[in-house]
Amino acid sequence: MKKNKKLLIVVIALMFLITGCTKQFKDAEGKVIQDETTKQTLVENILCKPVDLKDTYEEAIEEKKNDLDKLLEDGEISKKEHKKQVDKLLDIEELPVCTEMSITSGGYESIWTSIFVKPLAWVIVQLGKLVKNYGLAIVLITILIKLVLFPLTYKSLKQSEVIKKVQPKLNKIEKKYAGKTDQESMMMKSNEMMAVYKEYKINPMSGCLTSFLQIPIFFAFYEALYRLPLLFEGKFLGFHMGITPLAAAGQGDWYYLILPVIVGLVTYFSFKMNKTAQPNNQIKQMNMMFNIMVVMIFVTSFSMSVAIIIYWVVNSLLGIGQNLLVKKGNK
């Protein structure tokens, strides 16, 4: 058990060291730059050349350069710092056309980008070209990823169902040693719980490890979506993929507000079905945390681009389907 925990800590630390992130485009004062129409936050490290947003990007880059020039004139930054910041500005003309990008376009950035983000972005682009719609490509690649991970997910979900069945036994042990903090009692409690785990062939760490393996793919998908401008320049089922529900409603397209409602509903049922059994003294706390997370995601979805919402809804619906499949199999 201790070895598994140490391994998990090492792997988590390694992931944070090698992963990159989506860089928001900010002006010289550090203010995030958004497209005036869609309210979409511009991304500085995009992987390919924007089309509809090209003018917006060029204006933002020019404005940032002018701000840096002014800071230099006012003596607030040195020439060396000014040159360093100007050299870091995005050069759109050096970027490949999105439909012609390759896995190695833009050169090496990091292990994270090279192994996860760029290959995934390339697959999304190729699939979008094949089916003639990038919204549909997001749906299909989300399904594909779920299918690839299904053996791991299925094993984790089955074990979660077993834990729910044995939770009364675990609660009984918790109650038996409630209030006892001496070393001997703690050791006996641990041994009794491990005996239950062994009897039902439960590995307490396997669920964590299975979930952890999906984290890099989730973040890679999320980052790939944000770093591909062409995903935000098309439509899917009548929804413009680059706009946020809040921005669309502000322009009179009130039907976009159905999207946060859908996000809230699928998130609620997905989280509810994924809840693991907890000791009696932790149920209230876990329920509160569960409700807070659902509300936070619902509120955040008003500011999510439609492209991200498509991924979130499809991914959550597939998760619900997998849970129902496991529950039906157990019955």
C-alpha positions as CSV (number, residue, x, y, z in Angstrom):
1,M,0.0,0.0,0.0
2,K,2.7,2.5,1.0
3,K,4.7,1.6,-2.2
4,N,1.6,2.3,-4.3
5,K,1.0,5.7,-2.6
6,K,4.7,6.7,-3.2
7,L,4.4,5.7,-6.8
8,L,1.2,7.7,-7.3
9,I,2.8,10.8,-5.7
10,V,5.9,10.5,-8.0
11,V,3.7,10.1,-11.1
12,I,1.6,13.1,-10.2
13,A,4.6,15.2,-9.6
14,L,6.2,14.1,-12.9
15,M,3.0,15.0,-14.8
16,F,2.9,18.5,-13.4
17,L,6.6,18.9,-14.3
18,I,6.2,17.9,-18.0
19,T,2.7,19.4,-18.8
20,G,2.3,22.6,-20.5
21,C,-0.8,24.9,-20.6
22,T,-2.9,27.1,-22.7
23,K,-1.5,30.6,-22.6
24,Q,-4.1,33.4,-22.6
25,F,-3.3,36.4,-24.8
26,K,-2.8,39.4,-22.6
27,D,-2.0,43.0,-23.3
28,A,1.0,44.9,-21.9
29,E,-1.0,45.6,-18.7
30,G,-1.8,41.9,-18.2
31,K,-5.4,42.2,-19.2
32,V,-6.9,39.2,-21.0
33,I,-7.8,40.0,-24.6
34,Q,-11.1,38.7,-26.0
35,D,-12.8,38.7,-29.4
36,E,-15.4,41.5,-29.2
37,T,-18.1,39.5,-30.9
38,T,-17.8,36.0,-29.4
39,K,-16.2,37.0,-26.1
40,Q,-13.7,34.2,-26.8
41,T,-10.5,34.5,-24.9
42,L,-7.6,34.6,-27.4
43,V,-4.9,32.0,-27.0
44,E,-1.3,33.1,-27.5
45,N,0.2,29.7,-28.2
46,I,-2.2,28.6,-31.0
47,L,-1.0,25.7,-33.1
48,C,-2.1,27.0,-36.5
49,K,-3.1,30.1,-38.4
50,P,-6.6,31.6,-37.6
51,V,-8.9,32.7,-40.4
52,D,-12.0,34.4,-39.0
53,L,-10.0,35.6,-36.0
54,K,-6.9,36.7,-37.9
55,D,-7.7,40.4,-37.9
56,T,-8.5,40.2,-34.1
57,Y,-5.2,38.6,-33.5
58,E,-3.2,41.0,-35.6
59,E,-4.9,44.0,-33.9
60,A,-4.1,42.5,-30.5
61,I,-0.5,41.8,-31.4
62,E,0.0,45.4,-32.8
63,E,-1.7,46.9,-29.7
64,K,0.6,44.9,-27.4
65,K,3.7,45.9,-29.4
66,N,2.6,49.6,-29.1
67,D,2.1,49.2,-25.4
68,L,5.6,47.8,-25.1
69,D,7.1,50.7,-27.1
70,K,5.4,53.1,-24.8
71,L,6.7,51.4,-21.7
72,L,10.2,51.6,-23.3
73,E,9.8,55.3,-24.0
74,D,8.6,56.0,-20.5
75,G,11.6,54.2,-19.1
76,E,9.5,51.5,-17.3
77,I,11.3,48.7,-19.1
78,S,14.9,48.3,-20.5
79,K,15.8,47.9,-24.1
80,K,16.8,44.3,-23.4
81,E,13.5,43.5,-21.8
82,H,11.6,45.3,-24.6
83,K,13.4,43.2,-27.2
84,K,12.8,40.0,-25.2
85,Q,9.0,40.8,-25.0
86,V,8.7,41.8,-28.7
87,D,10.5,38.6,-29.8
88,K,8.0,36.6,-27.8
89,L,5.0,38.1,-29.7
90,L,3.0,35.7,-31.8
91,D,3.9,35.7,-35.5
92,I,0.8,34.5,-37.3
93,E,2.5,34.3,-40.7
94,E,4.9,31.7,-39.4
95,L,2.1,29.4,-38.4
96,P,0.9,26.6,-40.7
97,V,-2.6,26.5,-42.1
98,C,-4.7,24.5,-39.8
99,T,-5.8,22.0,-42.4
100,E,-2.2,21.4,-43.4
101,M,-0.6,21.2,-40.0
102,S,1.4,18.1,-39.0
103,I,2.2,16.5,-35.7
104,T,5.6,18.3,-35.7
105,S,4.3,21.7,-36.8
106,G,5.8,24.5,-34.7
107,G,8.8,22.4,-33.6
108,Y,9.4,20.9,-30.2
109,E,7.8,22.6,-27.2
110,S,7.7,20.1,-24.4
111,I,7.2,16.4,-23.8
112,W,3.6,17.1,-22.9
113,T,2.8,19.0,-26.1
114,S,4.7,16.6,-28.4
115,I,3.2,13.3,-27.0
116,F,-0.3,14.4,-26.1
117,V,-1.5,17.8,-27.4
118,K,-0.2,18.0,-30.9
119,P,-1.0,14.4,-31.9
120,L,-4.5,14.8,-30.5
121,A,-5.0,18.1,-32.3
122,W,-3.8,16.6,-35.6
123,V,-6.3,13.7,-35.2
124,I,-9.1,16.2,-34.6
125,V,-8.2,18.2,-37.7
126,Q,-7.9,15.1,-39.9
127,L,-11.2,13.7,-38.7
128,G,-12.8,17.1,-39.2
129,K,-11.6,17.2,-42.8
130,L,-13.0,13.7,-43.3
131,V,-16.5,14.3,-41.9
132,K,-16.6,17.9,-43.1
133,N,-17.5,19.3,-39.7
134,Y,-15.2,20.0,-36.7
135,G,-18.0,19.8,-34.2
136,L,-18.8,16.3,-35.3
137,A,-15.1,15.5,-35.2
138,I,-15.0,16.6,-31.5
139,V,-17.9,14.2,-30.8
140,L,-16.3,11.3,-32.7
141,I,-12.8,11.7,-31.1
142,T,-14.4,11.9,-27.6
143,I,-16.2,8.6,-28.3
144,L,-13.0,7.1,-29.6
145,I,-11.1,8.1,-26.5
146,K,-13.8,6.7,-24.2
147,L,-13.7,3.4,-26.1
148,V,-9.9,3.1,-25.8
149,L,-10.1,3.8,-22.0
150,F,-13.2,1.6,-21.5
151,P,-11.4,-1.5,-20.2
152,L,-9.7,0.6,-17.5
153,T,-12.9,2.5,-16.7
154,Y,-15.0,-0.7,-16.6
155,K,-12.7,-2.3,-14.1
156,S,-12.8,0.8,-11.9
157,L,-16.6,1.1,-12.1
158,K,-17.1,-2.6,-11.2
159,Q,-14.9,-2.2,-8.2
160,S,-16.7,0.9,-7.2
161,E,-20.0,-1.1,-7.2
162,V,-18.4,-3.8,-5.1
163,I,-17.2,-1.1,-2.5
164,K,-20.8,0.1,-2.3
165,K,-21.9,-3.4,-1.4
166,V,-19.3,-3.9,1.3
167,Q,-19.6,-0.3,2.7
168,P,-21.9,-1.4,5.6
169,K,-19.1,-3.8,6.8
170,L,-16.6,-0.9,6.6
171,N,-19.0,1.4,8.4
172,K,-19.3,-1.2,11.1
173,I,-15.5,-1.3,11.6
174,E,-15.4,2.5,11.6
175,K,-18.1,2.6,14.3
176,K,-16.3,-0.1,16.3
177,Y,-13.1,2.0,16.6
178,A,-14.7,5.4,16.8
179,G,-12.9,7.6,19.2
180,K,-9.9,5.2,19.6
181,T,-6.7,6.9,18.6
182,D,-4.1,4.6,20.2
183,Q,-1.6,2.8,17.9
184,E,-2.9,-0.7,18.7
185,S,-6.5,0.2,17.9
186,M,-5.5,1.9,14.7
187,M,-3.5,-1.2,13.7
188,M,-6.4,-3.5,14.4
189,K,-8.8,-1.2,12.5
190,S,-6.5,-1.2,9.5
191,N,-6.1,-5.0,9.6
192,E,-9.8,-5.6,9.7
193,M,-10.5,-3.2,6.8
194,M,-7.7,-4.8,4.7
195,A,-9.3,-8.2,5.5
196,V,-12.6,-7.0,4.0
197,Y,-10.7,-5.6,0.9
198,K,-9.0,-9.0,0.5
199,E,-12.2,-11.0,0.9
200,Y,-13.9,-9.0,-1.9
201,K,-10.7,-8.6,-4.0
202,I,-10.7,-4.8,-3.7
203,N,-7.6,-2.8,-4.4
204,P,-8.1,0.6,-2.8
205,M,-5.6,2.2,-5.1
206,S,-6.7,0.9,-8.4
207,G,-9.6,3.3,-8.7
208,C,-7.3,6.3,-8.1
209,L,-4.7,5.0,-10.6
210,T,-7.4,4.4,-13.2
211,S,-8.8,7.9,-12.8
212,F,-5.3,9.3,-12.8
213,L,-4.5,7.7,-16.2
214,Q,-7.4,9.6,-17.7
215,I,-6.3,13.0,-16.4
216,P,-3.5,13.6,-19.0
217,I,-5.9,12.7,-21.9
218,F,-8.6,15.0,-20.5
219,F,-6.2,18.0,-20.2
220,A,-4.6,17.2,-23.6
221,F,-8.0,17.2,-25.2
222,Y,-9.0,20.4,-23.5
223,E,-5.8,22.2,-24.5
224,A,-5.9,20.9,-28.1
225,L,-9.4,22.3,-28.4
226,Y,-8.3,25.8,-27.2
227,R,-5.2,25.8,-29.4
228,L,-6.9,25.0,-32.7
229,P,-8.5,28.2,-34.1
230,L,-10.5,26.5,-36.8
231,L,-12.6,24.7,-34.1
232,F,-14.0,28.1,-33.1
233,E,-14.7,29.2,-36.7
234,G,-17.4,26.7,-37.6
235,K,-20.9,25.7,-36.5
236,F,-22.4,22.5,-35.1
237,L,-26.1,21.8,-34.9
238,G,-26.7,25.5,-35.6
239,F,-24.4,26.7,-32.8
240,H,-21.4,28.8,-33.5
241,M,-18.5,26.9,-31.8
242,G,-16.5,30.0,-30.9
243,I,-19.1,31.9,-29.0
244,T,-20.0,31.6,-25.3
245,P,-23.7,31.2,-24.2
246,L,-23.4,34.4,-22.3
247,A,-22.1,36.4,-25.3
248,A,-24.7,34.8,-27.6
249,A,-27.5,35.7,-25.2
250,G,-26.2,39.3,-25.1
251,Q,-26.6,39.4,-28.9
252,G,-30.2,38.2,-28.7
253,D,-29.6,34.5,-29.4
254,W,-31.3,33.3,-26.2
255,Y,-31.5,29.7,-27.3
256,Y,-27.8,29.3,-26.5
257,L,-28.8,29.4,-22.8
258,I,-30.1,25.8,-23.2
259,L,-26.4,24.7,-23.3
260,P,-25.5,25.6,-19.7
261,V,-28.7,23.8,-18.6
262,I,-27.7,20.7,-20.5
263,V,-24.2,21.0,-19.0
264,G,-25.6,21.3,-15.5
265,L,-27.9,18.3,-15.9
266,V,-25.4,15.9,-17.5
267,T,-22.7,17.0,-14.9
268,Y,-25.2,16.3,-12.0
269,F,-26.1,12.8,-13.2
270,S,-22.5,12.0,-14.2
271,F,-21.1,13.0,-10.8
272,K,-24.0,11.3,-9.0
273,M,-23.4,8.0,-10.7
274,N,-19.6,8.2,-10.2
275,K,-19.9,8.8,-6.5
276,T,-18.1,6.2,-4.5
277,A,-19.4,4.8,-1.2
278,Q,-18.2,6.7,1.8
279,P,-18.2,6.1,5.6
280,N,-21.3,7.5,7.3
281,N,-19.3,10.3,9.0
282,Q,-18.2,11.6,5.5
283,I,-21.4,11.3,3.5
284,K,-22.7,14.8,4.4
285,Q,-19.3,16.4,3.6
286,M,-19.1,14.6,0.3
287,N,-22.6,15.5,-0.7
288,M,-21.9,19.2,0.0
289,M,-18.7,19.0,-2.1
290,F,-20.6,17.3,-4.9
291,N,-23.3,20.0,-5.0
292,I,-20.7,22.8,-4.9
293,M,-18.8,21.3,-7.9
294,V,-22.0,20.9,-10.0
295,V,-23.0,24.5,-9.3
296,M,-19.5,25.7,-10.2
297,I,-19.4,23.9,-13.5
298,F,-22.9,25.1,-14.3
299,V,-22.0,28.7,-13.7
300,T,-18.6,28.3,-15.5
301,S,-20.4,26.9,-18.6
302,F,-21.9,30.3,-19.4
303,S,-18.4,31.4,-20.2
304,M,-17.3,28.2,-22.0
305,S,-17.1,28.2,-25.8
306,V,-19.6,26.0,-27.5
307,A,-16.7,23.7,-28.7
308,I,-15.7,23.0,-25.1
309,I,-19.3,22.5,-24.1
310,I,-19.7,19.9,-26.9
311,Y,-16.8,17.9,-25.5
312,W,-18.0,18.2,-21.9
313,V,-21.6,17.1,-22.7
314,V,-20.6,14.1,-24.9
315,N,-17.9,13.0,-22.4
316,S,-20.4,13.2,-19.5
317,L,-23.1,11.3,-21.4
318,L,-20.7,8.6,-22.3
319,G,-19.7,8.3,-18.7
320,I,-23.3,8.0,-17.7
321,G,-23.8,5.2,-20.3
322,Q,-20.8,3.3,-19.0
323,N,-22.1,3.5,-15.5
324,L,-25.5,2.2,-16.6
325,L,-23.8,-0.6,-18.4
326,V,-21.8,-1.7,-15.4
327,K,-24.9,-1.5,-13.1
328,K,-26.9,-3.6,-15.5
329,G,-24.1,-6.2,-15.7
330,N,-24.0,-6.4,-11.9
331,K,-27.7,-7.0,-11.7
